């Protein structure tokens, strides 16, 4: 007889139900070990546990990693590249991957790619926000210049890159510095 969670009247999870939830989640979303663990723990809190013994989340997640459904390194590379295409700098890429629970060894390649592509990411951000060479006029107002530099910093770019792009005159692209 299935046990029910009295709060939402749904059947409590057993090992098969937990496995089905995990497979559905990884089928819909690119994820990390940590994010999958948080999701499964939340589902256990919401629905309760009705299986034998304690749920073995570590074994389930390890099996999904073994099958290639969860790959923290691939997730880091994918997310880092997507962030770079939106103009996000290496600092924000590092912070986002860390927040997603990606281990330092798994995110190293993505962080290196973000550092290597920092100039292109800054170019994308400047174009999107119409700053520097993409602006209609130079930022003469010190407050406007500070806001634009702050925008680059919040996006994860370093100060030198931010200044180079903000201080560039309309139509004059800054020299690439690596």
C-alpha positions in Angstrom: 0.0 0.0 0.0 1.5 3.4 -1.0 2.1 6.0 1.6 0.8 9.4 0.8 2.0 12.9 1.7 -0.8 14.4 3.6 0.0 18.0 2.5 -0.6 17.5 -1.3 -2.3 14.0 -1.5 0.3 12.7 -3.9 1.9 9.3 -3.5 5.2 9.4 -1.6 8.2 8.6 -3.7 9.8 5.2 -3.9 13.1 4.3 -5.7 11.4 4.0 -9.1 9.5 7.3 -8.7 12.8 9.0 -7.7 14.6 7.5 -10.7 11.8 8.6 -13.0 11.9 12.2 -11.6 15.6 12.3 -12.1 15.4 11.0 -15.7 12.7 13.5 -16.6 14.7 16.4 -15.1 18.0 15.6 -16.9 16.0 15.0 -20.1 14.6 18.5 -19.9 17.4 20.5 -18.5 21.2 20.7 -18.7 22.3 20.3 -15.1 25.0 19.6 -12.7 25.3 17.0 -9.9 24.6 19.6 -7.3 21.6 21.0 -9.0 20.1 17.5 -9.5 20.7 16.7 -5.9 18.9 19.9 -4.8 16.0 19.1 -7.1 15.7 15.5 -5.8 15.9 16.6 -2.2 13.2 19.2 -2.8 10.9 16.6 -4.3 11.5 14.3 -1.4 10.5 17.1 1.0 7.4 17.9 -1.0 6.2 14.3 -1.5 7.9 12.3 1.2 9.6 8.9 1.0 7.6 5.7 0.8 10.3 3.3 -0.3 12.3 0.7 1.6 15.2 2.1 3.7 16.6 5.5 2.9 16.7 7.0 -0.6 20.2 6.6 -2.1 20.5 9.9 -4.0 24.3 9.6 -4.4 24.1 6.3 -6.1 21.3 7.5 -8.4 23.2 10.6 -9.4 26.5 8.6 -9.8 24.6 6.2 -12.2 23.3 9.1 -14.3 26.8 10.6 -14.5 28.1 7.2 -15.5 25.5 7.0 -18.3 26.5 10.5 -19.4 23.2 12.2 -18.6 24.9 14.5 -16.1 28.4 15.9 -17.0 29.6 18.9 -15.0 32.5 19.6 -17.3 30.2 19.7 -20.4 27.7 21.8 -18.6 30.4 24.3 -17.6 31.7 24.6 -21.2 28.2 25.0 -22.5 27.1 27.6 -20.0 30.4 29.5 -20.2 30.1 29.7 -24.0 26.5 30.9 -23.8 27.3 33.6 -21.3 30.2 34.7 -23.5 27.9 35.1 -26.4 25.8 37.4 -24.3 28.7 39.6 -23.5 29.3 38.3 -20.0 32.9 38.3 -18.7 35.1 35.7 -17.0 34.3 36.9 -13.5 30.6 36.3 -13.9 31.2 33.0 -15.7 33.3 31.8 -12.7 30.7 33.0 -10.2 27.7 31.4 -12.1 29.5 28.0 -12.4 30.5 28.1 -8.8 26.9 28.9 -7.8 25.7 25.9 -9.9 28.0 23.6 -7.9 30.5 22.9 -10.6 33.8 21.8 -9.1 36.9 23.8 -9.9 38.5 21.0 -12.0 35.3 20.8 -14.1 35.0 24.5 -14.6 38.7 25.2 -15.4 38.3 24.9 -19.2 35.2 27.1 -19.3 36.9 29.7 -17.2 40.0 29.6 -19.5 37.8 30.0 -22.5 36.0 33.0 -20.9 39.4 34.6 -20.2 40.6 34.0 -23.7 37.4 35.4 -25.2 37.1 38.4 -22.9 37.7 41.0 -25.6 35.0 39.5 -27.9 32.6 39.3 -25.0 33.3 43.0 -24.1 32.6 43.9 -27.8 29.3 42.1 -27.6 28.3 43.9 -24.5 29.4 47.3 -25.9 27.3 46.6 -29.0 24.2 45.5 -27.1 24.3 48.5 -24.8 25.5 51.0 -27.4 28.6 52.0 -25.5 32.0 53.4 -26.8 32.4 52.7 -30.5 28.8 51.7 -30.8 27.5 54.8 -29.1 26.0 57.9 -30.8 28.4 60.2 -28.8 31.2 59.8 -26.3 30.4 59.7 -22.6 31.3 63.2 -21.6 29.3 63.2 -18.4 31.4 61.6 -15.6 28.3 60.0 -14.1 27.3 58.4 -17.4 30.9 57.1 -17.8 30.8 55.6 -14.3 27.5 53.9 -15.0 28.9 52.4 -18.2 32.0 51.2 -16.5 29.9 49.7 -13.7 27.9 47.9 -16.3 31.0 46.2 -17.6 32.2 45.4 -14.1 28.8 43.8 -13.2 29.0 41.8 -16.3 32.2 40.3 -15.1 34.8 42.3 -17.0 38.0 43.7 -15.5 38.5 47.5 -15.1 41.0 47.8 -17.9 38.7 46.2 -20.4 35.8 48.3 -19.2 37.7 51.6 -19.5 39.0 50.7 -23.0 35.5 50.2 -24.3 33.8 53.0 -22.5 36.5 55.6 -23.4 36.5 54.6 -27.1 35.1 57.3 -29.4 32.1 56.4 -31.6 33.3 54.4 -34.5 36.8 54.0 -33.1 37.4 50.5 -31.7 39.9 50.1 -28.9 43.1 48.1 -29.6 42.7 44.5 -28.6 44.7 43.9 -25.4 45.2 40.3 -24.3 
